[in-house]
């Protein structure tokens, strides 16, 4: 992409900042947003930071009819000495481009997108919450905007970044969550769009999630789409199991999201000298390990929740209570280490954090 300056149009009306106990997750948004457009003629162009506002799209825009869209999820953290940190943001931009490739969306300039994100955060830095366990959630996304009722890649797109101050993703916080194993529906298959962060994957999960919620379970554990035998991931997280001392996570197979937190956890565990395996693991293997007394822990990993201990699985009408429904030691250590790296209170031996500057560059 050619060198471009980001125009900044500041809002004249600022919204009130929420109290910490009002945050929840993904319901409150900051004063500004970043937008940039794409056309086949101009490529990505007209980058700007503007007041947060509704998008105006033609009713025939292809996003509404064919679902050509991708998104990312990341966070900014405020340290005790008021530095702003991002956690491995370059990995999210790389993954956004992998999703773009799968959905036939033009690639973005990753360095420029990251610079735009940093500028947006600096404009709205007063929105970053300071309480423990809080952060500024970042949602970059791209939608197809060409007005055309025909199935082909759009010729125009809009790239947007919005920000949301958040508390815990699950109301349970770091407390263990209950997971329903899904036997009827499938989320994705190898060769599909499962490894891309695209809206259709999540729309396909809603029916099963609705059933889980009615049964008082927080999330769904998805099995593979062919045999409905091998574990893939939880709705919003990758998943790990500690069985007889070995920590196992499903291998990336084309239908599992390549989680940034997943990769970070694997590196941390190996750094600590623990045995980690990326391989196929069936629900039957987990079930057998449970009844043999060898299923020591289970936990999910993701940007939103960071580490989410799993206290119970429900599979084939049987409750599997893990670690007496309590948070395991590995999950607890991972949570405190990762969140400590993210908020600057723990050493960062991997150079994962990126500090955002203190001033918006002059235009």
PyMOL commands that set and color helices and strands:
alter all, ss='L'
color gray80, all
select helices_A, chain A and resi 20-22+62-66+89-102+110-123+125-127+199-203+206-214+260-271+283-291+323-325+329-343
alter helices_A, ss='H'
color red, helices_A
select strands_A, chain A and resi 7-8+32-39+43-51+69-71+74-78+84-87+135-144+156-166+177-181+219-223+231-234+238-243+246-249+276-278+295-302+306-315+318-321+353-356
alter strands_A, ss='S'
color yellow, strands_A
deselect
rebuild
show_as cartoon
